[in-house]
Amino acid sequence: MNPYLGYLDVARILLALGMLGYAGVRDIRTREVHDLLWVIAGASALLLDVYELFLGSLGLYQLALAVGFMGVVGLALWFFRLMGEADILAFIVLALIHPKAPAYLGVFWGWSPVFFPFTMLSNTAVAGIVAPLLAALGNAVVRLRGVDLFERVQSLSAPRKIALLFTARYVRLEGVRGPPFQYPLEGVDGLSLRPDLWDDGAAEKTFTELKGRGYEWAWVSATLPYIVVMAAGYLLSVIFGDIIFWVLFAVL
């Protein structure tokens, strides 16, 4: 193996951690990340890719497949409003940074993910499982304080109530943060399990109407700082490889 490849893996990991670290902080604070970050990180990753293409340790088809895969998946998630623009760009740049698995994974674990972009994507999905668990825990704490979570939606079916517990938060309206952090699921006309994350003005108006009606609590959808979840998935990928593979290996 070319002795420089180990240093390239380190350079790629440091680049990814720097990008995700800064973007994650911005995502937590404002839910917005400037596009210049993706340009700088993407250009830096492309330089590493070109160098590995020159060394012959990376194939052009391999690079194109990695970036194309992340682009198509990201656009599909954006189309269904499951992901924002910054999240798409982060995934694409991650594919540029890591079009293939770090070489040390095969040395440490005896195997290496065949298609590393998919590993990063699947591990991000695994890391995202924490979010509904935290939502349910928060709702449980509110219920233990004696608050009736379903005071205005008693007619809601049991499966829908369970879905609400794991995907939304019942919060006091006087402390609601509003867009882009929280969006109403509950309005004066009833409850919807799917929030409108694309109209901040309408969300603010709904919160104002709920307060005007004298409501103290309401169901809201708290937007997930997805880049933080992505960073967790990335760390799982560069430390352990494919988590789903490990689970299947343990079970089977």
C-alpha positions in Angstrom: 0.0 0.0 0.0 1.3 3.5 -0.8 2.7 5.0 2.4 1.0 8.3 1.7 -2.5 6.8 1.8 -2.5 6.7 5.6 -1.9 10.4 5.8 -4.6 11.0 3.2 -7.1 9.1 5.4 -6.1 11.4 8.3 -6.4 14.5 6.1 -9.9 13.4 4.9 -11.1 12.7 8.4 -9.8 16.0 9.8 -11.4 17.8 6.9 -14.8 16.1 7.5 -14.7 16.7 11.2 -13.8 20.4 10.7 -16.7 20.8 8.3 -19.3 18.9 10.3 -18.1 20.4 13.6 -18.6 24.0 12.4 -21.8 23.2 10.5 -23.2 21.3 13.5 -22.7 24.3 15.8 -24.3 26.6 13.2 -27.2 24.1 12.8 -27.8 24.0 16.5 -27.7 27.8 16.9 -29.5 29.0 13.8 -30.5 26.0 11.6 -28.6 27.7 8.8 -25.2 27.1 7.3 -23.5 29.4 4.8 -22.9 27.7 1.4 -19.3 28.9 1.4 -18.5 26.2 3.9 -19.5 23.5 1.4 -17.5 25.2 -1.4 -14.3 25.3 0.7 -14.7 21.8 2.0 -15.7 20.4 -1.4 -12.8 22.1 -3.1 -10.4 20.8 -0.5 -11.8 17.3 -0.9 -11.5 17.5 -4.7 -7.8 18.3 -4.4 -7.4 15.1 -2.3 -9.4 13.1 -4.9 -7.3 14.4 -7.8 -4.1 13.5 -5.9 -5.4 10.0 -5.3 -6.5 9.7 -8.9 -2.9 10.6 -9.9 -1.6 8.0 -7.4 -3.9 5.4 -8.9 -5.5 4.5 -5.5 -8.8 6.0 -6.5 -10.8 5.4 -9.7 -12.7 8.1 -11.6 -15.7 5.8 -11.9 -15.5 5.1 -8.1 -15.5 8.8 -7.4 -18.4 9.6 -9.8 -20.5 6.7 -8.4 -20.0 7.9 -4.8 -20.9 11.6 -5.5 -23.7 10.6 -7.9 -25.2 8.2 -5.3 -25.2 10.9 -2.5 -26.6 13.5 -4.9 -29.5 11.3 -6.1 -30.4 10.2 -2.5 -30.1 13.8 -1.2 -32.3 15.2 -4.0 -34.9 12.5 -3.4 -35.0 13.3 0.3 -35.3 17.0 -0.4 -38.1 16.4 -2.9 -40.1 14.6 -0.2 -39.2 17.4 2.2 -37.3 15.1 4.5 -34.1 17.0 4.3 -32.9 20.6 3.8 -30.6 22.1 1.2 -27.6 22.3 3.7 -28.1 18.6 4.5 -27.9 17.6 0.8 -24.8 19.6 0.3 -23.2 18.1 3.4 -23.8 14.6 2.1 -22.5 15.4 -1.3 -19.3 16.9 0.1 -18.9 13.9 2.4 -18.9 11.7 -0.7 -16.2 13.9 -2.1 -14.2 13.6 1.1 -14.7 9.8 1.4 -15.5 8.2 -1.9 -14.1 5.0 -0.4 -13.6 3.6 3.1 -10.5 4.6 5.0 -7.8 1.9 4.6 -7.4 1.3 8.3 -10.9 -0.1 8.8 -9.9 -3.2 6.9 -6.8 -3.5 9.1 -8.5 -3.0 12.4 -11.7 -4.9 11.8 -10.7 -7.5 9.2 -13.2 -6.1 6.7 -14.0 -2.8 5.0 -17.3 -1.4 3.8 -17.7 -2.0 0.1 -19.4 1.3 -0.7 -18.6 3.9 2.0 -21.1 6.6 1.0 -23.9 4.1 1.7 -22.3 3.3 5.0 -22.2 6.9 6.0 -25.8 7.3 5.0 -27.0 4.2 6.8 -25.1 5.0 10.0 -26.6 8.5 9.9 -30.1 6.8 9.9 -29.0 4.7 12.8 -27.8 7.8 14.8 -31.2 9.4 14.0 -33.0 6.8 16.0 -32.0 8.7 19.1 -34.3 11.7 18.1 -37.7 10.0 18.6 -36.5 8.4 21.8 -35.6 11.8 23.2 -39.0 13.2 22.0 -40.8 10.4 23.8 -38.7 10.9 27.0 -39.5 14.6 27.0 -43.2 13.9 26.6 -43.0 11.4 29.4 -41.5 14.0 31.7 -44.3 16.5 30.9 -46.9 13.8 31.6 -45.3 13.0 35.0 -45.7 16.7 35.9 -49.5 16.1 35.7 -50.1 17.6 32.2 -52.7 15.9 30.0 -50.9 15.4 26.7 -54.1 14.7 24.8 -56.5 17.1 26.4 -57.7 18.5 23.0 -57.2 15.3 20.9 -58.8 12.6 23.0 -60.5 11.2 19.8 -57.1 10.5 18.2 -56.6 6.8 17.6 -54.0 4.9 19.7 -51.5 4.4 16.8 -51.6 8.1 16.0 -51.1 9.0 19.7 -48.1 6.8 19.8 -46.7 8.3 16.6 -47.2 11.8 18.1 -45.4 10.8 21.3 -42.3 9.8 19.3 -42.3 12.5 16.6 -43.5 15.6 18.4 -43.2 17.5 21.7 -45.9 18.9 23.9 -44.6 22.2 25.0 -45.7 25.3 27.0 -46.5 28.0 24.5 -45.0 30.8 26.5 -41.6 29.1 26.0 -41.9 28.1 22.4 -39.0 29.1 20.2 -40.9 29.1 16.9 -39.4 28.9 13.4 -36.9 27.6 12.4 -36.7 25.5 15.6 -40.3 24.6 16.2 -43.4 24.4 14.0 -47.0 23.9 15.2 -48.7 20.6 14.7 -51.7 21.9 16.5 -53.9 24.8 15.3 -57.3 26.3 16.1 -58.8 24.0 13.6 -57.3 20.8 15.0 -54.1 18.6 14.8 -52.0 17.5 11.9 -49.2 14.9 12.2 -47.3 16.5 9.4 -45.9 20.0 10.0 -45.4 22.7 7.3 -41.7 23.5 7.6 -41.7 25.8 4.6 -43.9 28.6 5.7 -42.4 30.4 8.8 -45.0 33.2 8.6 -47.9 30.8 8.8 -46.2 29.0 11.7 -45.8 32.3 13.6 -49.4 33.2 12.9 -50.6 29.8 14.3 -48.6 30.2 17.5 -50.1 33.7 17.9 -53.6 32.4 17.4 -53.1 29.5 19.9 -51.9 32.0 22.5 -54.8 34.3 21.7 -57.3 31.4 22.4 -55.7 31.0 25.9 -53.9 27.7 25.1 -51.0 27.1 27.5 -49.7 23.9 25.8 -49.5 22.7 22.2 -48.0 20.0 20.1 -45.0 21.1 18.0 -42.6 19.6 15.7 -39.0 20.4 16.7 -36.7 20.5 13.7 -33.8 18.2 14.0 -30.2 19.7 13.7 -29.6 17.0 11.1 -26.0 17.9 10.6 -25.3 16.9 14.2 -26.9 13.6 13.5 -24.9 13.3 10.3 -21.7 14.0 12.3 -22.6 11.2 14.7 -23.3 8.8 11.8 -19.9 9.8 10.3 -18.1 9.1 13.5 -19.7 5.6 13.6 -18.6 5.1 10.1 -14.9 6.0 10.5 -14.6 4.2 13.8 -16.6 1.0 13.3 -17.5 0.8 9.6 -21.1 -0.3 8.8 -23.1 -0.6 12.0 -26.0 -2.4 10.3 -23.5 -5.0 9.2 -22.3 -5.5 12.8 -25.8 -5.9 14.0 -26.6 -8.5 11.3 -23.3 -10.3 12.0 -24.2 -10.4 15.7 -27.7 -11.7 15.1 -27.0 -14.2 12.4 
